[in-house]
Amino acid sequence: HMAAAFQAPHPQPSIARSSLRPSPMATRRHATTMAMAARGRAGPESSKRGGVTGPLGGTSGELEWAINSEGNLEREVVPTPTKEAVPMTFKERLQSIRKNRKVRIVSFLTLWYAFNAGFNVTNKQLLNQFAFPWVVSWFQLAIGLLYVLPAWKTGIKKPPKVNKALLLSFLPISLLHAGGHMSQVASMGLGSVFFTHVIKASEPVIGTFVVLAFTGKIAPWYVNLCLAPVVGGVAYAAMKPGTLFDLSLLWSAPSLLAFASTVAFAIAKLLAKNQMTPEIKKRSNLDAANNYALLTCCSASVLFLPSLLVEGRPALAAFNAMGSAQPQFILDLLRCGAFYYAYNEMGFRVLDMLSQVSAAVANSAKRVVILFAAVFFLGESVTQRKLIGSTIAITGVTMYSVAKALAGRAQKAAKDKAGVTEAEAQKQVERDRSKPKVLVTEEVEETGSWQP
């Protein structure tokens, strides 16, 4: 009996299966502990804030741990719901369009041409009833200050960092700019807008001689060859009808004033190129808009006293004699000044964004727009000779500008290929300046350089 008792299995206590299951609180506590341990063993890549890292490193969903029906710990991946794309608001769409480079270039070009045509038309209309070019040109410069100064004061535009040295460097450029502007205004007042801009199409020729006189540099022969149609076109347009070679129109007062304006602008451009270096622009916060704004302030300041002394008294007497027409004249003057400042700022902005070749074509197209506006809005009569001559001259200007830009680009590429450093190039420039001879150069026009 004793042996049988030891061999018989002992009965196990009867316990309900449900009592072995852990409580919900214990299950959650155990699942959390196991999940943290599993994440720790899996490494940092699989323990990213409750998500499962897929083969490409992205989180595919939320990781949840649970006890299955057999009492084992398992994990489930619950997909994260994707967010639907929110449509852009009108303001956001407008900002996106404004940041588009192509849209900005087209907008600036359109405004540049429109404001330029508006200035030339209103300027001629003003001078027809108020023949005082010194006073009118000063007001056109000064009206720009009504926009510039409040914009700087209120913070709409970040003002430049101006000091005495910067103002002194701007002084000769401002004198030339003011004189060039007054001369072109007087030329359009005495003559026609169309013929004034035909004369001003000779800018590449005059600019070539100015650079040669001041620096001893000249472009390659194949670039200067493009000046031939410029000279021929201007001369042909200036010939009197019915004559073989009568160029007396080139010695008239409107033509001489137009030539003087072009010379002043060419020298001012050369000075600005040498003095307004990229370092000075960056240090003084002189972007394209601020560059012209500061030039306007300085030019208006230097032109005030000469215009007052030359035409102050008679201009005031003529204004008082207008009587009831004074308010309309003031509005026309304000509109003309606004056009002048706006077209120059748009020009600075768009030329700052274009390449050298594109800027050359844009400048030529601008002159075509002005000639068209003179005929269409002012009703100026244009002979067949003037039309053919102006077309030849503007075509030559475009050819010259494109050829010069391409030549400069080719020279720059050759220097880069040869490994010429900036320091070596600067030393070569200094050596060239000390040599008393004419240097053939293929310089690249910097974008955003000063343009009349």
Salt bridges, closest charged atoms under 4 A:
GLU45 OE1 - LYS48 NZ 3.41
GLU203 OE1 - ARG367 NH2 3.92
ASP332 OD1 - ARG335 NH2 3.26
GLU345 OE1 - LYS157 NZ 3.88
GLU345 OE2 - ARG349 NE 3.18
ASP416 OD2 - LYS412 NZ 3.52
GLU430 OE2 - ARG433 NH1 3.47
GLU443 OE2 - LYS217 NZ 2.91
GLU443 OE1 - LYS273 NZ 3.10
GLU445 OE2 - LYS273 NZ 3.81
GLU445 OE2 - LYS404 NZ 3.71
